Amino acid sequence: MTSPSNTRQAGFTLLEMIVVIAVMGLALALISGFGPPRSHWLQTQAAARQVAGAMRAARGNAIAQGQPVAFTLPRLPGWLTVTVQAPPEGIVFEPDGSASGGRVVLDSAGREIAISADWLTGRVQTDAP
């Protein structure tokens, strides 16, 4: 039989555990300091969905209220170039579902997404590459 002084206990020392926790904390602080990765193109696509949703909501309101509703551009990121190609009165949806026609073009560093409203049917369509 062996005496207790000859047996060696397996495991980590308290100092080793503190060092590992400190290194993990430092790594977490560095990663969280940068924030989540962001992509301007993904944000442009999200903005296009937001514009299309606002157009569809304006069309739905025109049909439900029985009177013309003008489309209002939602708030978009400042770095995004927005061009509205529409008649002088803007994009207006009529109670029968039709629209005055027009499109909104979102440009992010040369990559464009166009959201258009068909003048005859009022259908809102996104032309994303």
N, C-alpha and C positions, 0 to 999 in steps of 0.2 A: 504494500500500500504506500502511496506517495504522501508526503507531508504537504500541508497547505502552502508552505513557503516555496515549494518547487513548482506549483501549478501557475500558469500564466493565464490571465483572463483576457478573452478576445473582446474587441470593441474599440470605440473611439474615445479619445480623451476629451475633456471639456474644452481645452484650447483648440483642438482640431474642429470641433463643432462650431465654436464661435467664429473661427476663420471662414468656414464654409458659409455660414449665415451672413457674414459681412460681405463676402464676395457676391453672393446671390442678391443681397440688398443693393449693392453698387450696380450690378448688371440691370436690375429692375429699374433703378433710378435713371440710368442712361437711356433705357428703352422707352420708359414712360415720358421722359423729358422731350422726346421728339414728337410725341403724339401719334395718332394713327396715320398711316400713309394715305396721302390724298392724291387724286388724279384729276387734273382739270378736265380731261375728256369725260370721265365718269360724272363729274359735276355738271358738265354741259349736257350730257344725256338726261340727267335728273331734271335740269332746268327745262329741257325740251318736253319732258313728260308733264312738268308743272304748267307750262304754257298750253299744251294740248288739253290738259284737264280744265284749265280756266276757260278755254274756248268751248269745250263741251258743256261746261256748266252754264255759260252765257246762252248757248243754244237751247239748253233744257229750260232755262228761266224764261226765254222768249216764248217757247211753246207753252209752258205752264201758265204764264201771266197773260198770254194773248196780246202782247205788244212787243215792239222791237226792243232789243237789248244790245247795247254797244259793248264790244269786248274791251276789257281793261287789262293791260299787261301787268302781270304780277311782279313783285320785287324779285330781281335777279342779281347775281353776283356782279360787282362793279368791274371786274376784269373781263367780263364777257361782252363782246360787241354784238349789239342787237340792232337789226334793221327791219322795219315794218314796211312791207310793200302792200299798200291798200289804197282804196279810193280816199279822197280828201276827208270824208266823214268817218273814216276808220272802218274796221270790220264790224258790221252790224248784222245781227241774226234776227230774222223775221219770225212772226208767230207760226208760219206754215213750215218752219224748219230750214228754209233757204237762208242764204247769207249774201252780203254784198261782195263777198270774195276777198281774197287777199292772203298774204302769208307773212310769217315772222321768221327771220333767218337769224340763227344764233351762230356766232363765229368764235372759235377758240383756237388761236394760233394757226389759222389757215384751214382748220377743219370745220365744216359747216353742217348744221342740221336745220332743215326747213320744216316749219309747221304750217300747213295750209288749210284754208276753209274753202270748200267748193261752193261756187256761187249758186248753183242750181239746187243741190241737195243739202248743203250746209255741213256735209260730212267733213270731219276734221281728220287730217292725215299727217303723219310725221314721215319725212323722207330722210332717214339716217343712213349713212354709208355702212 
